[in-house]
Amino acid sequence: MNEVYITAVSKFLPNEPITNDRMEEKLGYINGKPSKAKSIVLRNNKITTRYYAIAEDGTPSHSNAELAFEAIKNLINSGAVKEEDIELLSCGSSTPDQLLPSHASMIHGMFKHNVEINSAAGICTSGMNALKFGYLSVLSGNTENAVCVGSEKLSSWMKAEKFNPEIENLTPLEENPIIAFEKDFLRWMLSDGAGAVLLENKPNGKTPLKIKWIHAISYANELETCMYAGALKNEDGTLKPWSDINPKIWLDKSVFSLKQDIKILNSNVIQKGALSVKKAFEKHSFNKEEITYFLPHISSFYFKDKLYEELANLGLEIPEDKWFINLNKVGNVGAASSYLQLEELVNSGTLKKGDKIILAVPESGRFSYVNALLEVC
């Protein structure tokens, strides 16, 4: 088996940062009224700025594939790799621009050269699953390098125009014309962007990071769906897919909007997340005392103290001065978040040879987790 190194990291965040007071200006007002949930959600998540692929005139400025390609171009422009030398393109996203073709196919369509491609589906862990595919490819000798990308374009899913038809149908029925919290909640959580890494079988670059291991686990066999889109949730917790739903209902019920069951989220995401970290450490005989930087992807600062406590309860207390989180500055960018954390840490100039970095990424779709250990060479 080869050794695998992250030899370059890049990002792309579209347009100017959007402050909290400009969010509804960009996303629109549902039913023409300010959201009642917005201030509560923002107070808990502590996000102060984020990025949207929305131009000044309200039209899309980038597709998801274009966001990813811009991050890859930044890798190329840095001199880390030439486009024609890339052997594998592995991409993860919650929000591809279309059902078919695959997300990686659309990104590769902007290339000038042939490469092997892979698309990882899912939610936040899709970016890490894309990384693991690239890691295994280089590890096995299938390729000598790989470019892995995590990207999201969530703003298009959150615009008011996607929810207004549902409100319009509630009003004649004299029902409360307010969008359900499970949908409105996510409008103030999610944002756009992309990150990319170059994997190689040699420690090139200024700050090469050796991938020691990547550990993934799912708890879908134990827990029902928490976060979903393109479906309606039945009373028994099962999902009814969009393809089995009358098209007339698609808009009436905002079938394609992102939804999250907050009760299930609060009851499980931290508990299972901490457990996944413990299982990863045990499998790879890793001691928490070795951690130099802990990069957990959290959707909200609401969960930070809870994760700290749950890890401590499992004997894995990680001092807060080792935590590195940039959620407040870039927002929750789903599959791209861990890439954006790593990019900022690598470019901070603080890393030293021998430093050990833990990436911890949860996914509340149906509770899957990916944890990884990197070591500075």
C-alpha distance (Angstrom), angle and dihedral (degrees) to the residues before:
residue distance angle dihedral
M1 . . .
N2 3.79 . .
E3 3.76 125.9 .
V4 3.81 115.8 -112.5
Y5 3.79 126.6 -144.2
I6 3.77 135.1 -174.7
T7 3.79 98.6 -134.9
A8 3.82 100.5 172.9
V9 3.80 137.4 17.7
S10 3.80 128.7 -165.3
K11 3.78 140.6 171.5
F12 3.77 141.7 -162.9
L13 3.80 123.2 -156.4
P14 3.81 114.4 -179.0
N15 3.81 124.9 -125.0
E16 3.80 123.6 -30.8
P17 3.82 124.9 -27.1
I18 3.80 112.8 -90.8
T19 3.80 117.3 -136.2
N20 3.80 122.6 -146.4
D21 3.79 93.8 -101.2
R22 3.82 91.6 57.4
M23 3.79 99.0 49.0
E24 3.80 97.8 94.8
E25 3.79 90.1 42.4
K26 3.81 86.6 61.4
L27 3.80 100.5 35.4
G28 3.81 97.5 35.1
Y29 3.79 133.7 -125.8
I30 3.80 117.1 -76.8
N31 3.80 108.4 -130.2
G32 3.82 86.5 -3.2
K33 3.80 91.4 -75.0
P34 3.81 133.4 111.1
S35 3.79 114.9 -104.3
K36 3.80 116.7 -100.3
A37 3.80 90.6 -155.3
K38 3.80 97.3 52.0
S39 3.81 99.7 83.2
I40 3.82 92.6 45.0
V41 3.79 93.9 49.8
L42 3.81 94.1 45.0
R43 3.79 92.0 48.1
N44 3.80 89.5 56.3
N45 3.80 100.5 40.1
K46 3.85 93.8 44.4
I47 3.82 92.2 -150.0
T48 3.80 108.9 154.4
T49 3.81 102.1 174.6
R50 3.79 136.2 19.2
Y51 3.82 138.7 162.4
Y52 3.80 131.7 -110.9
A53 3.80 128.9 -167.3
I54 3.81 88.3 -134.1
A55 3.80 121.9 121.4
E56 3.81 122.6 -137.8
D57 3.81 90.7 -97.4
G58 3.81 91.1 55.4
T59 3.80 96.5 -106.1
P60 3.82 122.2 122.6
S61 3.80 113.0 -85.1
H62 3.82 95.5 -167.3
S63 3.76 140.2 10.3
N64 3.80 118.8 -129.4
A65 3.82 89.2 -105.6
E66 3.81 89.9 52.4
L67 3.81 91.7 51.2
A68 3.80 89.5 53.1
F69 3.80 92.6 45.7
E70 3.81 91.0 51.4
A71 3.82 89.7 55.2
I72 3.82 89.5 49.7
K73 3.82 90.6 48.4
N74 3.79 88.3 54.9
L75 3.81 88.7 55.8
I76 3.80 89.8 50.3
N77 3.80 94.5 44.1
S78 3.80 90.3 52.0
G79 3.79 88.3 63.9
A80 3.80 93.2 -117.0
V81 3.81 93.5 122.0
K82 3.78 141.2 -4.3
E83 3.78 117.1 -122.6
E84 3.80 92.1 -124.2
D85 3.82 90.5 54.9
I86 3.83 95.4 56.2
E87 3.82 108.3 109.7
L88 3.81 102.1 -179.2
L89 3.79 133.7 26.8
S90 3.83 113.2 -163.2
C91 3.81 117.1 -178.8
G92 3.80 135.5 -176.2
S93 3.80 130.0 -170.9
S94 3.81 142.0 150.3
T95 3.78 91.4 -148.4
P96 3.82 114.3 43.7
D97 3.79 113.4 177.1
Q98 3.81 93.4 -113.6
L99 3.80 142.0 11.0
L100 3.81 91.3 -114.7
P101 3.05 142.0 52.1
S102 3.78 102.2 40.2
H103 3.80 122.1 -94.6
A104 3.81 91.8 -115.6
S105 3.81 90.3 52.2
M106 3.79 91.3 56.3
I107 3.80 92.6 47.8
H108 3.79 91.4 47.0
G109 3.80 88.4 51.5
M110 3.81 86.9 73.4
F111 3.82 92.0 56.1
K112 3.80 125.0 92.7
H113 3.80 95.2 -145.6
N114 3.82 138.5 57.4
V115 3.80 118.8 -102.8
E116 3.79 139.0 162.9
I117 3.81 110.4 -98.6
N118 3.79 137.8 -158.2
S119 3.81 131.1 -176.5
A120 3.80 121.1 -157.8
A121 3.81 115.1 -157.1
G122 3.79 126.1 -156.8
I123 3.79 134.8 71.9
C124 3.83 126.9 -76.7
T125 3.81 95.5 -16.5
S126 3.81 91.8 55.1
G127 3.80 89.1 85.4
M128 3.80 90.8 52.8
N129 3.80 91.9 44.5
A130 3.80 87.8 54.2
L131 3.81 87.6 51.7
K132 3.80 91.6 50.0
F133 3.82 92.2 51.6
G134 3.80 89.5 52.7
Y135 3.80 91.0 45.1
L136 3.81 92.6 51.9
S137 3.80 91.3 46.8
V138 3.80 93.3 55.0
L139 3.82 92.5 37.8
S140 3.80 91.6 55.5
G141 3.80 95.2 43.2
N142 3.79 93.5 -113.9
T143 3.81 86.4 127.3
E144 3.78 134.9 5.0
N145 3.79 92.4 -137.9
A146 3.77 142.5 12.0
V147 3.80 137.2 -168.9
C148 3.79 112.3 -142.0
V149 3.79 123.1 -167.5
G150 3.78 137.8 -170.3
S151 3.80 115.5 -167.8
E152 3.79 141.5 162.9
K153 3.76 138.0 -172.3
L154 3.79 101.5 -173.2
S155 3.80 100.3 149.0
S156 3.80 92.5 80.9
W157 3.80 89.5 57.5
M158 3.80 91.3 51.1
K159 3.81 101.3 50.7
A160 3.81 115.7 121.1
E161 3.80 92.3 -121.6
K162 3.82 88.4 70.4
F163 3.82 91.5 59.9
N164 3.82 104.6 33.5
P165 3.84 94.6 83.7
E166 3.81 89.2 58.3
I167 3.81 90.4 51.0
E168 3.81 91.6 47.5
N169 3.79 90.2 54.9
L170 3.80 93.1 48.9
T171 3.82 94.5 53.1
P172 3.84 98.2 64.5
L173 3.80 88.5 48.5
E174 3.83 89.2 55.3
E175 3.77 89.7 -123.3
N176 3.80 120.4 142.9
P177 3.83 103.6 -78.7
I178 3.80 95.5 -143.1
I179 3.77 123.2 115.9
A180 3.81 113.0 -114.3
F181 3.81 114.9 -94.0
E182 3.82 90.6 -122.8
K183 3.81 87.2 66.5
D184 3.82 101.7 32.7
F185 3.82 91.0 48.5
L186 3.80 92.3 65.0
R187 3.82 94.2 50.5
W188 3.82 88.7 73.0
M189 3.80 95.8 42.4
L190 3.80 107.9 53.0
S191 3.80 137.3 67.5
D192 3.81 145.9 163.2
G193 3.78 136.4 -89.8
A194 3.78 146.6 97.8
G195 3.77 141.0 -125.2
A196 3.79 131.0 -165.9
V197 3.79 137.3 -168.3
L198 3.78 132.8 -164.7
L199 3.81 115.6 -137.4
E200 3.80 120.6 -160.4
N201 3.79 137.3 169.9
K202 3.82 91.4 -124.3
P203 3.85 129.7 58.1
N204 3.79 97.8 -109.1
G205 3.80 126.5 155.9
K206 3.80 133.8 47.5
T207 3.82 97.2 -70.4
P208 3.81 110.4 20.0
L209 3.78 115.2 -171.7
K210 3.78 117.9 -154.8
I211 3.80 113.2 -142.6
K212 3.79 103.7 -134.2
W213 3.80 96.1 178.9
I214 3.80 144.5 -25.5
H215 3.80 116.5 -149.3
A216 3.81 123.2 -168.4
I217 3.80 131.0 -176.9
S218 3.82 136.6 170.9
Y219 3.79 129.8 -152.6
A220 3.81 95.3 -170.2
N221 3.80 89.6 117.8
E222 3.81 88.7 63.5
L223 3.82 104.4 35.4
E224 3.79 137.1 48.7
T225 3.79 124.4 -123.8
C226 3.80 116.1 -67.9
M227 3.83 106.5 172.6
Y228 3.78 121.0 32.0
A229 3.79 147.4 148.5
G230 3.79 133.5 -167.0
A231 3.79 92.4 38.2
L232 3.78 145.7 70.2
K233 3.78 121.4 -125.1
N234 3.79 117.5 -123.6
E235 3.79 122.8 -142.7
D236 3.79 90.8 -104.7
G237 3.81 90.8 57.5
T238 3.80 96.4 -105.0
L239 3.80 121.4 124.5
K240 3.79 128.3 -118.1
P241 3.82 106.2 -148.9
W242 3.80 122.4 -130.3
S243 3.80 90.7 -116.6
D244 3.82 89.9 63.9
I245 3.82 93.7 47.7
N246 3.81 124.7 90.1
P247 3.83 108.1 -104.9
K248 3.82 89.6 -128.1
I249 3.80 88.0 66.9
W250 3.82 95.2 49.9
L251 3.82 92.4 83.9
D252 3.80 96.9 29.2
K253 3.80 91.3 60.5
S254 3.83 99.5 27.3
V255 3.79 87.2 -120.3
F256 3.79 93.0 175.3
S257 3.80 96.0 49.0
L258 3.79 120.6 106.4
K259 3.79 111.7 -103.0
Q260 3.78 132.8 -175.9
D261 3.80 129.8 -166.3
I262 3.81 100.0 -135.0
K263 3.82 95.4 -165.4
I264 3.79 93.0 54.9
L265 3.80 90.1 43.6
N266 3.80 94.8 53.4
S267 3.80 92.9 45.0
N268 3.77 97.9 51.1
V269 3.80 119.6 12.6
I270 3.83 97.0 80.8
Q271 3.79 96.7 36.2
K272 3.80 94.1 51.5
G273 3.79 91.9 38.9
A274 3.79 93.3 56.8
L275 3.79 90.0 44.6
S276 3.81 90.5 52.7
V277 3.80 90.1 54.0
K278 3.80 90.5 50.6
K279 3.81 92.1 49.6
A280 3.81 91.2 49.0
F281 3.80 92.7 50.2
E282 3.80 92.0 47.1
K283 3.81 94.4 48.3
H284 3.79 92.9 50.0
S285 3.83 96.5 37.0
F286 3.78 91.2 -121.4
N287 3.80 122.1 162.6
K288 3.81 117.6 -143.7
E289 3.80 89.0 -138.9
E290 3.82 88.2 71.3
I291 3.82 92.8 63.9
T292 3.80 115.2 113.7
Y293 3.81 96.9 171.5
F294 3.80 129.0 16.3
L295 3.81 113.7 -159.3
P296 3.80 108.6 -173.3
H297 3.78 117.3 177.0
I298 3.80 103.9 -134.2
S299 3.79 122.4 176.7
S300 3.79 92.1 -147.8
F301 3.80 137.9 10.9
Y302 3.80 83.5 -122.7
F303 3.81 85.8 81.5
K304 3.82 98.7 45.8
D305 3.80 99.1 86.3
K306 3.79 91.1 38.7
L307 3.81 90.9 54.9
Y308 3.80 91.2 47.1
E309 3.81 90.9 52.3
E310 3.80 95.0 45.0
L311 3.80 91.9 50.0
A312 3.82 89.2 48.7
N313 3.81 89.8 51.1
L314 3.80 88.0 57.0
G315 3.80 92.3 49.8
L316 3.81 92.7 -101.4
E317 3.78 102.8 110.6
I318 3.82 108.2 165.9
P319 3.82 114.9 -165.1
E320 3.79 111.5 -115.6
D321 3.80 92.5 -126.0
K322 3.81 86.6 69.8
W323 3.82 93.8 55.8
F324 3.80 116.8 101.5
I325 3.82 114.9 -168.6
N326 3.82 128.6 159.7
L327 3.81 97.7 176.6
N328 3.80 92.7 119.4
K329 3.83 92.0 59.4
V330 3.81 104.8 38.3
G331 3.80 102.1 22.8
N332 3.78 128.4 -135.3
V333 3.80 103.3 -43.8
G334 3.80 95.8 174.2
A335 3.80 112.0 -148.0
A336 3.83 90.9 15.9
S337 3.81 97.3 51.6
S338 3.81 99.6 90.7
Y339 3.82 90.2 45.6
L340 3.82 89.5 53.1
Q341 3.80 91.7 48.4
L342 3.78 91.5 49.8
E343 3.81 93.2 46.0
E344 3.80 91.8 54.0
L345 3.80 93.3 45.8
V346 3.82 93.3 48.4
N347 3.81 91.3 49.3
S348 3.80 93.8 45.3
G349 3.80 90.8 83.8
T350 3.80 92.4 -132.5
L351 3.81 99.8 106.5
K352 3.80 118.8 108.6
K353 3.79 132.6 -170.9
G354 3.79 109.9 -81.1
D355 3.81 95.7 25.2
K356 3.78 111.7 141.1
I357 3.82 121.2 -144.9
I358 3.79 126.1 -164.3
L359 3.81 118.9 -157.2
A360 3.81 112.4 -161.3
V361 3.80 117.1 -174.7
P362 3.82 125.7 177.1
E363 3.77 129.6 -168.3
S364 3.78 121.0 -158.2
G365 3.82 94.8 -166.4
R366 3.76 88.8 99.4
F367 3.77 98.3 -28.0
S368 3.77 113.1 -85.3
Y369 3.79 125.0 156.0
V370 3.81 138.5 -162.7
N371 3.80 123.6 -163.3
A372 3.80 125.6 -177.9
L373 3.80 138.8 -175.9
L374 3.82 120.7 -143.7
E375 3.81 126.0 -177.5
V376 3.79 125.3 -159.1
C377 3.83 110.8 -123.4
